[in-house]
Amino acid sequence: MRSLTTRKIVYSAICLALALVLPFLTGQIPQIGSMLSPMHIPVLLCGFLCGWPWGLAVGVLAPLLRSLIFSMPPLFPTATAMAFELAAYGALSGLLYAKLPKKALYVYVTLILSMLGGRIVWGLVMFALMGFSTTAFPFSAFIAGAFTKSIPGLILHIVLIPVIVLALRKAKLSLNEG
């Protein structure tokens, strides 16, 4: 039991470190670097690998720490809304992966449902946060921010994350097998 907890702490720390570093790599790609949503990848992986509590924790911490350490993304409203969004990503991916059958198809189902849930949470939080400022957050801004401008990242996540999760499962490195 102690060894399992230690492994979850280590995996979560690696995922958090990746969430802090990956935006530096994709930021070098003009026009689409930020649309790839690089912080989302390690948070989703953390949920898949370690379970919902660990995914939730890494999801909350990643954007807030990155904002405090590197001043990007801006703390309000971006990093604040992202903290809720990524927490939902990590929690949903961990919870659904543990509960659904252990077939490859359900890795995709878990990923897509987690991404949808996280985007909805982001939209709700942005709407609430904008209520505290003078900037409006219309439904068109939600659709653009959550889906239209995020298409490259959504595609990257759907291609990359299941491959990694299935490879780690095959190597018996996943710690969240229900």
Order of alpha helices (4+ residues) and beta strands (2+ residues): alpha-alpha-alpha-alpha-alpha-alpha-alpha
